């Protein structure tokens, strides 16, 4: 008992050295680990490469398609063509805000000259009485409106500035990457974006994230995996469609840059202009 | 001896530690490598439409008109689908198509159909939709119709395709109502959503105004001057039964159904100036909703049934206000501009559309109800009577071209704009019906 408490410790120095060695090793490991991790987040915004030509088309079409959707059974319907049951959208559908309507000129349709169709003189009311020249009330209202407009503009400016900053950050990040990787990412982004159609009814600033696995040819293997849903199934589906339509993705100019797995993070409603 | 054992034990423990440290080292080194996935950020979207090939159905001659033509026109009108010509590609319903070839032709989706003689003078129609990108069949459906139902069938198929590819219900089977004046004759017409196939619901030598669909699509309320003064009637569309909703002293006008179809809001002058009233569907239980010194008119129920929007000049200029449907404090809604009338709330209750005077031109204007941001949707000069399609994406309105009233459609995202039919008369007061139940 006493011996066990006060026994000589022959391996003491060896152990100490070993321990020091191990600690040193650990520090080194941590050091290199941190080095590894301090690699800037790989992110690039599609604007970088907007002017790039579309990615080269594949020599080999026919992507391998594994998914088999069991065809729906033939639905036998009664004689009358019934309207489709209303499909409930998965989310509340908001009207898209902000975009400008296309400034297309209403094409002056060659209307056959129709004689004598005077506008219907509307009986009874409907308020359109002739508006008097700007009354004081109207001026006040106009001022009010102008102010509201100014506030909106300010908000938009702030938003634009924030966006610009975010884009600059992304740009910096991309610049610090090997340019081959940056180019490759830009080409992929460009191609997928060109195939993405924003479905009607989507609003806000949703983010959708898919993970795809690539063959060395750039072809997408199997189905893209939904990492993060936007909460709007139509939008998710539109993004999935765009990814699949973009297969094969462009190949990097330098083979060593190639990655088998890619995360595609979409901001479909963000201004990509 | 005990000594030796502990010693060995000690070495063994050191060895174990070292081994563990090595494991840790491995883990640390490999972790960053494993997670070195590229994340590619993609902002915005670049495609405007989905390309669809929809070649003629086999056996179309069995019907009185081309079904596929109706489908193509319907889908193209949305601006969200683009029709791809088949070229020399052949698609046969029931035979697996050459997906790669169709994809190469530029079609992301392919619709194939066949028509065969059926029983009792009917024809059997089968149609399939394919996703050429994924090389999969999306659906196959079959219906039996009369040979003269090519339009109804075409709309039905267009709905199915649109729902599958766009993810929202199609409006191709909905109907619209409008008033046509030809000479001294007024007709209340009901047609397909594209203005074709118009059938008169009422013909009169006196003006007809303000048709309003009941939420179930089975009745129309309207104003007629049959008795030399404006009276509100309700007509059941499956019969010729017409009932008087409001025939009070003075003018009775601008009916609007509550979303549950049980009540109607309207404008009456029975107590002096035009004011908004609410009554039950049979005209009973009349109640005054607004009391102002100005003109209050054009009531419109919000889709949630809670509010009634209306136009009033109580503030000096015509603006849009709203009042709780059961009465209460009136709230002003529009502030931009000196002239805003004819409010319509989108089916989701988030957007208001109205006619706004901009530099002397009367244009369709859209206002986000939450942010109050407004935006003109048209660049014409004499727009009136906006009406939301039940999908909330498209707006039907009357405007003027060549000195007469015509109907136009504009989508809230500005992607779609088209003119309806070329009827010879002066066309006004359109109202888009609900989804068919």
Interface residues (C-beta under 8 A of the other chain):
Chain A: X3 X4 X7 X10 X11 X14 X15 X18 X22 X25 X26 X29 X30 X32 X33 X36 X37 X39 X41 X42 X43 X44 X45 X46 X47 X61 X62 X65 X67 X68 X69 X71 X72 X74 X75 X76 X77 X78 X79 X80 X81 X82 X83 X84 X86 X87 X89 X92 X93 X94 X95 X96 X97 X98 X99 X100 X101 X102 X103 X104 X105 X106 X109 X111 X112 X113 X114 X117 X118 X119 X120 X122 X123 X124 X125 X126 X127 X128 X129 X131 X134 X135 X137 X138 X141 X142 X144 X145 X148 X149 X152 X170 X181 X185 X188 X189 X192 X193 X194 X195 X196 X197 X198 X199 X200 X201 X211 X233 X234 X237 X238 X241 X242 X244 X245 X259 X261 X262 X263 X264 X265 X266 X267 X268 X269 X270 X271 X272 X273
Chain B: X2 X3 X6 X7 X10 X11 X14 X17 X18 X21 X24 X25 X28 X29 X31 X32 X33 X36 X37 X38 X39 X40 X41 X42 X43 X44 X45 X46 X47 X48 X49 X50 X80 X99 X100 X103 X104 X108 X122 X126 X133 X134 X135 X136 X137 X138 X139 X140 X141 X142 X143 X144 X145 X146 X149 X152 X153 X155 X156 X159 X160 X163 X166 X167 X168 X169 X170 X173 X181 X182 X207 X209 X225 X230 X251 X253 X267 X269 X274 X295 X297 X298 X311 X313 X315 X316 X317 X318 X335 X336 X337 X338 X339 X341 X346 X348 X350 X351 X357 X366 X368 X371 X372 X373 X375 X376 X377 X378 X379 X380 X392 X393 X400 X401 X402 X403 X404 X405 X406 X410 X411 X412 X413 X414 X415 X417 X419 X422 X424 X425 X426 X428 X435 X436 X437
